[in-house]
Amino acid sequence: MEIRNLSIGNKGAMRVLIKEVIAHQGLLAEFFWPEEMLGPELATAEAVGVFEGSELAGFVLYRINPQAWEISLVASHPRYRRAGYMKALMLHLIGAKGQDKELWLEVHEKNVKAQNLYEKLGFVRRGHRPKYYQDGATAYLYTCP
């Protein structure tokens, strides 16, 4: 397992990983990243990934603003789920952000596995956005100090 910052050269691998996620589970409301949304996000966000050998096992897209690093996308290849890759990647981000910033993210109310991971890593639910998602579900807002 190796964690490293991703660049423009990794965008093809990130697109392939998203296609694998969608092929595995479908385009769910809790992971709604169709190509027309993904392209602009890849073009404007910072990215960090976790690799197994040369294969991208997961990645996180985020933006740096004055108060926090705001996570917009967390994606894990189906083959590497529940094997500690995303935990390692999130711990890396927690350490990299520094003490003067927080991490922010939102998660679909049905994505309980992600909520459990974030809470184990020290994220705290700070609020919610009712009817935020396309399916009418609530987004839970998390912060990691």
C-alpha positions as CSV (number, residue, x, y, z in Angstrom):
1,M,0.0,0.0,0.0
2,E,1.3,3.4,-1.0
3,I,-0.3,6.8,-0.5
4,R,0.6,9.7,-2.8
5,N,-0.8,12.9,-4.2
6,L,-2.5,12.5,-7.6
7,S,-1.9,14.7,-10.6
8,I,-3.3,15.2,-14.1
9,G,-1.6,12.0,-15.2
10,N,-3.7,10.0,-12.7
11,K,-7.1,11.2,-14.0
12,G,-7.5,8.3,-16.3
13,A,-7.0,5.9,-13.4
14,M,-9.5,7.9,-11.3
15,R,-12.1,7.6,-14.1
16,V,-11.6,3.9,-14.4
17,L,-12.0,3.5,-10.7
18,I,-15.3,5.4,-10.8
19,K,-16.5,3.2,-13.7
20,E,-15.7,0.1,-11.6
21,V,-17.7,1.4,-8.7
22,I,-20.7,2.2,-10.9
23,A,-20.4,-1.2,-12.6
24,H,-20.3,-2.9,-9.2
25,Q,-23.2,-1.1,-7.5
26,G,-24.9,1.0,-10.1
27,L,-25.3,4.8,-10.1
28,L,-26.7,5.2,-6.6
29,A,-28.0,8.3,-4.9
30,E,-25.3,7.8,-2.3
31,F,-22.6,7.7,-4.9
32,F,-23.9,9.8,-7.8
33,W,-20.9,10.7,-9.9
34,P,-21.9,10.5,-13.6
35,E,-19.3,11.6,-16.2
36,E,-20.8,15.1,-16.6
37,M,-20.2,15.8,-12.9
38,L,-17.0,13.9,-12.5
39,G,-15.1,15.8,-15.2
40,P,-15.3,19.3,-13.7
41,E,-14.6,17.9,-10.2
42,L,-11.4,16.2,-11.4
43,A,-10.4,19.4,-13.2
44,T,-10.6,21.6,-10.1
45,A,-10.0,19.6,-6.9
46,E,-6.8,18.4,-5.2
47,A,-6.5,14.6,-5.0
48,V,-4.7,12.0,-3.0
49,G,-4.8,8.3,-3.7
50,V,-3.9,4.9,-2.3
51,F,-2.3,2.3,-4.5
52,E,-1.8,-1.4,-4.4
53,G,1.2,-1.9,-6.6
54,S,0.4,0.1,-9.7
55,E,-3.4,-0.1,-9.3
56,L,-5.3,2.8,-7.8
57,A,-7.3,1.3,-4.9
58,G,-9.0,4.5,-3.8
59,F,-8.8,8.3,-3.8
60,V,-10.2,11.4,-2.2
61,L,-10.9,14.7,-4.0
62,Y,-10.8,17.8,-1.8
63,R,-10.6,21.6,-1.9
64,I,-8.5,23.8,0.5
65,N,-10.3,26.8,1.8
66,P,-9.4,29.2,4.7
67,Q,-11.0,27.1,7.4
68,A,-10.8,23.6,6.2
69,W,-10.1,21.0,3.6
70,E,-13.5,20.2,2.1
71,I,-13.8,16.6,0.8
72,S,-16.0,16.3,-2.3
73,L,-15.5,12.7,-3.3
74,V,-14.3,9.5,-1.6
75,A,-14.0,6.5,-4.0
76,S,-12.9,3.0,-3.2
77,H,-12.3,0.3,-5.8
78,P,-14.8,-2.6,-5.0
79,R,-11.9,-5.1,-4.9
80,Y,-10.2,-3.2,-2.1
81,R,-13.1,-2.4,0.2
82,R,-13.0,-3.3,3.9
83,A,-9.3,-3.9,3.6
84,G,-8.0,-0.8,5.4
85,Y,-7.2,1.3,2.3
86,M,-9.6,4.1,2.9
87,K,-8.9,4.2,6.6
88,A,-5.2,4.6,5.8
89,L,-6.0,7.3,3.2
90,M,-8.3,9.2,5.5
91,L,-5.7,9.1,8.3
92,H,-3.2,10.4,5.9
93,L,-5.4,13.4,5.1
94,I,-6.1,14.0,8.8
95,G,-2.4,14.2,9.3
96,A,-1.6,16.3,6.2
97,K,-4.2,19.0,6.8
98,G,-2.3,20.4,9.8
99,Q,-3.6,21.5,13.2
100,D,-5.0,24.8,12.0
101,K,-7.5,23.3,9.6
102,E,-10.5,20.9,9.8
103,L,-11.7,18.3,7.4
104,W,-15.3,18.6,6.2
105,L,-17.4,16.2,4.3
106,E,-21.0,15.2,3.7
107,V,-22.4,11.7,3.5
108,H,-25.7,10.2,2.4
109,E,-27.9,9.1,5.2
110,K,-27.9,5.5,3.8
111,N,-24.1,5.2,3.6
112,V,-23.8,3.8,7.1
113,K,-20.5,2.1,6.5
114,A,-18.9,5.4,5.6
115,Q,-20.4,7.1,8.6
116,N,-19.0,4.4,10.8
117,L,-15.5,4.8,9.3
118,Y,-15.6,8.5,9.7
119,E,-16.7,8.4,13.3
120,K,-14.0,5.8,14.2
121,L,-11.5,8.2,12.7
122,G,-12.7,11.1,14.9
123,F,-15.1,12.9,12.6
124,V,-18.1,14.4,14.4
125,R,-21.6,14.9,12.9
126,R,-22.2,18.6,13.0
127,G,-25.4,19.0,11.1
128,H,-27.5,17.8,8.2
129,R,-29.1,19.0,5.0
130,P,-32.6,17.6,4.6
131,K,-33.6,16.5,1.1
132,Y,-30.1,17.3,-0.2
133,Y,-29.7,14.4,-2.5
134,Q,-31.5,13.6,-5.8
135,D,-33.5,10.8,-4.0
136,G,-34.7,13.2,-1.3
137,A,-32.4,11.9,1.3
138,T,-30.5,13.8,4.0
139,A,-26.8,14.7,3.8
140,Y,-25.0,14.4,7.2
141,L,-22.3,16.9,7.7
142,Y,-19.1,15.8,9.4
143,T,-16.1,17.7,10.7
144,C,-12.7,16.4,11.8
145,P,-10.8,18.8,14.0
